[in-house]
Amino acid sequence: MGASIMRKLSMDELSRKSVEEFKAAKKNTIIAVLDNIRSMHNVGSVFRTADAFLLEGICLCGYTAQPPHRDIHKTALGATETVDWIHFSTTMEAVRQLKERGYKVFAIEQAEGSISLEKFTAEQEEKLAVVFGNEVEGVNSDVIKLCDGCIEIPQLGMKHSLNISVAAGIVLYKLSEQRLEFLK
């Protein structure tokens, strides 16, 4: 048996959506909520991940930077043009409004009674919002009290913490994984 030859796909073969096609596409009923994120690179990275998984949108809360900004754009690579976003003065306000609109809201946090990510399940069309916390403090404890629960990323090493952009990539992929066929 010979080795298979792999070839990188060209941009034309990737079937990339235009901004208009993205806006018109059926969305994944997941919203990312950013709780006072300091790094604009982290914000841009979450925009790019939200674009990749056709998220419904992003809530930028508190002092989380908002587009347009050069440092967000540098990492987002145009995703600020495709992904819908809204700013809230506080994360508490965002969570309250999302719950009023029928979203189940989960903090991504290591907390007593948290659900390990690999055990978390939701219906394909269930409306979910996930709160990602500040780089130093995590998700605010008052926000956690408003949430329907916490989801924890299982970690085996010494640090037991991930950069918010890495955590968002892991969580948003896992939550989107069961919905991939539904979204096609």
Buried (B, 14 or more C-beta within 10 A) or exposed (E): EEEEEEEEEEEEEEEEBEEEEBEEEEBBBBBBBBBBBBBBBBBBBBBBBBBBBBBBBBBBBBEBBBBEBEEBBEBBEEBBBBBEBEBBEBBBEBBBBBBEEEBBBBBBBBBEEBBEBEEBEBEEEBBBBBBBBBBEEBBBEEBBEBBEBBBBBEEEEEEEBBEBBBBBBBBBEBBBEEBEEEBE
